[in-house]
Amino acid sequence: MQILDGQTAQPIPGYTWEDAEPISGDHVHAEPRWREREDASALVGRPIRLEFALTEAEIFAIRMECDPYVAAM
C-alpha cells in the first residue's frame, strides 16, 4: 500500500511503493508496514489517499481507526 498526500495525490516519502513491505497469503487482519515505519500514525490529522496494488487478490474491507475525510472528486 502506498500513501498519497490527500490534496496533491503525490506519494508521501517513507510511504511509497518502494518503502512498502509486501503482504501475501490469506489474512483476516493484515497491517501494512513500510521499511522505516511501523504504521501511519505520523500522518494523523493530515488528509491522505490510499493506493493499493493487487495481484490475484481482493480487498473485502478496510478498517482505520480515525475519522475519515471524503474529498469531492
Secondary structure, DSSP 4 states (H G I P E B T S, - for coil): -EEEETTT-PBPTTSSTTTBPP--S--SS----BTTBSSSGGGTTS-EEEE---SS--------SS-------
